[in-house]
Amino acid sequence: MKTFKCYTCGQLLFFDNVSCVKCGATLGYLPDAGTLEAIKEIKPKQWQTLAPHLKGRLYRLCENYQIAQVCNWLVPLDEKQNFCLSCRLNQTIPNNQLVWRTLEHAKRQLIYSILTLGLPLSNKKEQPLRGLAFAFLESTANNPVLTGHQSGLITINIAEVDDVKREWMRQQLHEPYRTLLGHFRHEIGHYYWWGLVSYTQWLTPFRQLFGDERKLPYHDALKEHYQESGQARWQQEFISHYASVHPLEDWAETWAHYLHIIDTLEMAQSFDLTINIPPSNHHPLPNLTVMRQQPFEQTLLSWLPLTFALNSLNRTMGLQDMYPFILPPKVIEKLSFIHQVVQHPVVPPLLLDANRA
């Protein structure tokens, strides 16, 4: 994730802005260009960016752009679509517009990350077998909803939008970190394990590193985890307690953490931050292109000093650490493996059905 700049006046812009707070220019995010731009309507329902190097591209507003602050993405005019790339992934949306807006904010940030990392992305209408879809559902007494993934469909329990309920769950489960965006990153991890690992040459090295997902029935592992009264000795090999439940959860938790690191470093670098911590003193932060190309261990040389600085800033405000994690060697090895999968994604010709994860 990064910041943007208004072409008209130079004002700092953020990912969800629909208008510039300084000059009032209408803004739209261009997923094909990866940038947020000032735009103008040149014909009815035809929009063009004001940036000279992008003026040859014509767009329409996403159908959901008309709904206040739900979406600010554009659709290339030649795509003949009413909804943007992100909104086309929706299978079920909630009736509550405020809840939907919050969910869409997190989902669009996730899709931004997927696109910038160059990972394959398609929706279920285009590719029913391997495509991705989201269902935002509310639990009822007769129909409880579990956040999870199955065969490309990611279900999010909309109760996770409620900050109070989510914090209560975090404390009950002894989690150091629980956010709505974190849920999206975790579940997309299951999707990409299914799509990029489970039927490819990455499967054998995955099992060697994370464990064989076939040896322990998934639902039995979850039941045992939630019935456990105390914390397990997980800190030496796992990024979180929940990661120790099952190899598939270990992958998803580590995948989510990988996205945390890459996105936060990209945002920090967009502000031209440089971290100076003794004894090495100078830690220039890499941009996304560099991070995608270099070994993950090299990225950590920038990440760890940044977390020291961020945690110190939080403590001066009387807040908890922004980054309450420790990365033991085994977790770094797993993060490095995920980085290799992202660098060299392999999509199998056929995806079979997968168990819910």
Secondary structure, DSSP 4 states (H G I P E B T S, - for coil): ---EE-TTT--EE-TT-SB-TTT--EEEEETTTTEEEEEEEEETTEEEESSGGGTT-EEEE-GGGGSTTT--BEEEGGG--SS-TTGGGEEE--S-HHHHHHHHHHHHHHHHHHHHTT----BTTT-TTT-BEEEEE---SSS----EEETTEEEEEGGGG-HHHHHHHHHHTT-S---HHHHHHHHHHHHHHHHHTTTSTTHHHHHHHH--TTSS-HHHHHHHHHH--S--S-TTT-SSTGGGS-HHHHHHHHHHHHHHHHHHHHHHHHTT-EE--TTT--EEPP-HHHHHHS-HHHHHHHHHHHHHHHHHHHHHTT---S------HHHHHHHHHHHHHHHS----S--------
